[in-house]
Each structure stands twice: as structure tokens, then as C-alpha cells.
Amino acid sequence: MAEVPPEMHNLLGARLRVTLADGRVLTGHLHCLDWKQNILLRDSFVKSSFDEIDENSDSSEKFLGLIAIEAKDVVKYERKQG
């Protein structure tokens, strides 16, 4: 069984920015994490790698709501400020 990194427990409820292997960037609140380190984000949005990513603009984002992300697809995650 895989072990959840301790820093992830501190991020529960926090707003995250998750970069996927295919270039998409998801933002949302960390709702939960399972034993395989799959992520459940709530109130999430996505920007595709084809969109011009501008941190100050939400115009190219699409609302997704509650989504599950497989751990194998995650390149990196970071706490989003604001």
C-alpha cells in the first residue's frame, strides 16, 4: 500500500494548482486523497496547455466541479495563493 506524503495532510481544504502530464492545469480545493494518492478536487477549473496561461486572467478557464485525478497523471501540485 502506498503511503500518503505527510505534507498532503496539511493541504486538505487548501486551494491547489495541479499540473497534469498532458499539459492541462487544474485548480481547486483538495477534498481528499486516497491510499493510492489519487486526488479529489472540488470547485475545480481547468486550463488546457493550448490556452495562454495568465495567472491574473480566468477567461480561459472551464469549470469542472468535483473531479478525481489519478496519481499517475500528476506532474506536480502546489498550493495556490489567494
Phi and psi in degrees as a GROMACS rama.xvg file:
@    title "Ramachandran Plot"
@    xaxis  label "Phi"
@    yaxis  label "Psi"
@TYPE xy
-74.2673  149.064  ALA-2
-103.019  138.311  GLU-3
-74.417  129.465  VAL-4
-59.7952  136.179  PRO-5
-55.7592  -34.3208  PRO-6
-64.7847  -23.8536  GLU-7
-68.9952  -31.0146  MET-8
-62.2167  -36.1952  HIS-9
-72.2777  -15.821  ASN-10
-94.6197  -4.17705  LEU-11
-57.1324  126.026  LEU-12
87.7793  -13.612  GLY-13
-78.385  156.314  ALA-14
-82.5315  125.253  ARG-15
-116.285  155.503  LEU-16
-115.688  119.226  ARG-17
-116.883  122.021  VAL-18
-98.0328  128.662  THR-19
-98.7464  161.303  LEU-20
-59.8849  -29.138  ALA-21
-86.3814  4.1183  ASP-22
98.8797  -11.8449  GLY-23
-69.786  150.04  ARG-24
-121.484  122.806  VAL-25
-108.72  142.566  LEU-26
-127.348  144.798  THR-27
173.483  177.537  GLY-28
-91.5633  132.219  HIS-29
-67.8354  113.337  LEU-30
-91.6599  -46.069  HIS-31
-164.532  170.144  CYS-32
-139.459  131.738  LEU-33
-94.8553  -179.531  ASP-34
-66.3563  -16.3437  TRP-35
-93.1706  3.85041  LYS-36
70.8373  20.3313  GLN-37
-70.8934  145.118  ASN-38
-108.762  138.927  ILE-39
-113.786  117.31  LEU-40
-108.597  138.359  LEU-41
-112.073  158.139  ARG-42
51.7188  45.0881  ASP-43
-93.1655  154.436  SER-44
-130.165  156.754  PHE-45
-129.151  144.128  VAL-46
-123.208  132.761  LYS-47
-84.9616  164.196  SER-48
-67.8623  -14.7159  SER-49
-86.5093  -15.3127  PHE-50
-81.8459  149.685  ASP-51
-75.2814  117.131  GLU-52
-86.9203  114.572  ILE-53
-126.686  115.619  ASP-54
-58.1  -25.4758  GLU-55
-92.1737  -0.939621  ASN-56
-120.874  134.412  SER-57
-106.725  7.90369  ASP-58
-65.7855  -27.9748  SER-59
-98.7885  9.4162  SER-60
-89.0123  147.238  GLU-61
-117.667  135.204  LYS-62
-77.4632  132.87  PHE-63
-114.52  -28.1407  LEU-64
86.1444  -131.59  GLY-65
-90.1805  122.423  LEU-66
-135.444  153.697  ILE-67
-107.618  136.88  ALA-68
-123.49  123.757  ILE-69
-71.0523  138.191  GLU-70
-56.3644  -35.1285  ALA-71
-65.0124  -19.414  LYS-72
-91.6657  -8.80908  ASP-73
-87.0498  124.395  VAL-74
-89.1054  -45.2945  VAL-75
-158.425  160.28  LYS-76
-137.935  149.203  TYR-77
-151.862  152.106  GLU-78
-70.8085  131.301  ARG-79
-96.8058  129.076  LYS-80
-81.4776  142.79  GLN-81
